Amino acid sequence: MRTVNSERGLVRRFVALFCSEVATYLDEPDRREAARDDVADRLAAVAPRVVIAHSLGSVVAYEALWARHAPAVELLVTLGAFRAT
């Protein structure tokens, strides 16, 4: 029986083809850090009580909120998000 884990190459090709933003975010640490830092800076500038994010934005927001210079928020609402890693 083959599992998704045994087909990592296939999954990576699928993500690269159909989800290029996700592939870039996951595979390019400099761009990932830049996106996370940009969101953290914007959150710090407005200090929201609630953050609502969708899809890949949910992951970026989650990571930005854990960044050292992001403000604390009362609630993070994610929609259509995969697990933040």
ZAMARGU-4260 file (C-alpha; in steps of 0.2 Angstrom, whole numbers, plus 5000, padded with zeros to 4 digits):
<rodrens>
0) 5000/5000/5000 | 5007/5017/4995 | 5005/5032/5006 | 5006/5051/5003 | 5022/5051/5012
5) 5030/5038/5000 | 5024/5049/4986 | 5033/5065/4992 | 5040/5069/4974 | 5022/5067/4967
10) 5015/5078/4980 | 5029/5091/4978 | 5026/5092/4959 | 5007/5094/4961 | 5009/5108/4973
15) 5022/5116/4962 | 5010/5115/4947 | 4994/5119/4955 | 4999/5129/4970 | 5014/5139/4965
20) 5012/5152/4979 | 5012/5138/4992 | 5027/5129/4984 | 5037/5146/4984 | 5032/5149/5002
25) 5038/5132/5008 | 5053/5130/4997 | 5061/5147/4998 | 5066/5152/5015 | 5070/5170/5011
30) 5053/5173/5003 | 5044/5165/5017 | 5054/5175/5030 | 5050/5191/5020 | 5031/5187/5019
35) 5031/5183/5037 | 5040/5199/5042 | 5030/5210/5031 | 5014/5204/5039 | 5021/5205/5057
40) 5026/5223/5053 | 5009/5227/5047 | 5001/5219/5062 | 5013/5229/5073 | 5008/5245/5065
45) 4989/5243/5068 | 4988/5231/5083 | 4972/5223/5079 | 4962/5213/5092 | 4956/5200/5079
50) 4965/5194/5063 | 4955/5185/5050 | 4965/5175/5037 | 4962/5163/5022 | 4972/5149/5015
55) 4990/5152/5014 | 4987/5169/5022 | 4982/5159/5037 | 4999/5151/5038 | 5008/5167/5035
60) 4997/5176/5049 | 5000/5162/5061 | 5019/5162/5059 | 5019/5181/5059 | 5010/5181/5076
65) 5023/5170/5083 | 5037/5182/5077 | 5046/5192/5090 | 5039/5209/5085 | 5021/5205/5081
70) 5008/5211/5094 | 4997/5199/5104 | 4980/5197/5097 | 4964/5191/5105 | 4958/5180/5091
75) 4965/5172/5075 | 4951/5166/5063 | 4957/5155/5049 | 4947/5150/5034 | 4951/5137/5021
80) 4968/5134/5029 | 4980/5119/5030 | 4989/5116/5046 | 5002/5129/5050 | 5019/5122/5052
</rodrens>
